Amino acid sequence: FTIPQLSFGLIRQMISPAFTIAILASIESLLSCVVSDGMIGSHHRSNAELVGQGVGNMMSALFGGIPATGAIARTAANVKNGGRTPIAGMMHAVTLLLILLFLMPYASLIPMSCLASILIMVAYNMSGWRTFVHMLKKAPKSDIAVLVITLVLTVFFDLVVAIEFGMVLAAFLFLKRMSDVAAVRQWVDKDSLDDNELSENTDLKHVPNNTVVYEIFGSLFFGAANDFLNFNHEEGKNVLILRMRNVPAMDISGLEALEETLEICQKRGMTLILSHVNKQPYHVMEKAGFIEKVGQENLCENIDASLKRAASLA
């Protein structure tokens, strides 16, 4: 038992590799859980798995050990031999501890060539080259780029650099996808369509003459906030309705876009009405005091109530 000698310089040096190892260890352990779930038809507890792994790794460090994870190979072997409960994993650990304490002299007699052959087979089974080839054939180009770049960085630099770069690249690509699917669409009044167009759009509603309706699709965040400021101002319109039922989330940038929209409406003498605001965006607006600026009466639970409110302002 040894207490590590910690210093600020050592923490600065180790914080990046530590986060990388923690992320990798969490992913591998949860993947092992998913594999075992599929084998026995059960369902694991993710929080218990990660908390237990964290406690085990902290105790291991106090005895000079290295970080450990749940391993797919040993988990599968345990399940195939009848393991179904956490007790099986505990007994497995106790067995390995006994081997470590009492049978290591005998284990040292195993030829290195034998251990090398086992290592080669384990590495081959872990490589997942079939999955790699399948992803190259089927995955989108952006995912292939993340996969290949991470692989190259792992081979020519190290795993820490590869995981950090891969995580950042994957995050940027995710933001790009989210901003691509975000859109704003203006409603068309059913009275302005002919019979053929009405037959193709049976769910249209009557929009009051004094009202402009826009429907927002996607999350309101910094990657797409600028797209929500381009609202047309038509003569004779004094109400702007924003239908937000398809906005699941919003950050501070999205809130700022709404505040700018409210300022534009106030300068033009228009009333801003928000329709069907979901839970998370509502909490963001409430915390920032935006609801008081708009007015509680201008937050309607659905589009019918919003159109009714707009008609009353004509």
Secondary structure, DSSP 8 states (H G I E B T S, - for coil): -------HHHHHHHHHHHHHHHHHHHHHHHHHHHHHHHHHT----HHHHHHHHHHHHHHHHHTT-------HHHHHHHHHTT--SHHHHHHHHHHHHHHHHHSHHHHTTS-HHHHHHHHHHHHHHHH-HHHHHHHHHHS-HHHHHHHHHHHHHHHHS-HHHHHHHHHHHHHHHHHHHHHHH-EEEE---GGGS-HHHHHH-TT-----TTEEEEEEES-BSTTTGGGGG-----TT--EEEEEEEE---B-HHHHHHHHHHHHHHHHTT-EEEEES--HHHHHHHHHHTHHHHH-GGGEESSHHHHHHHHHHT-
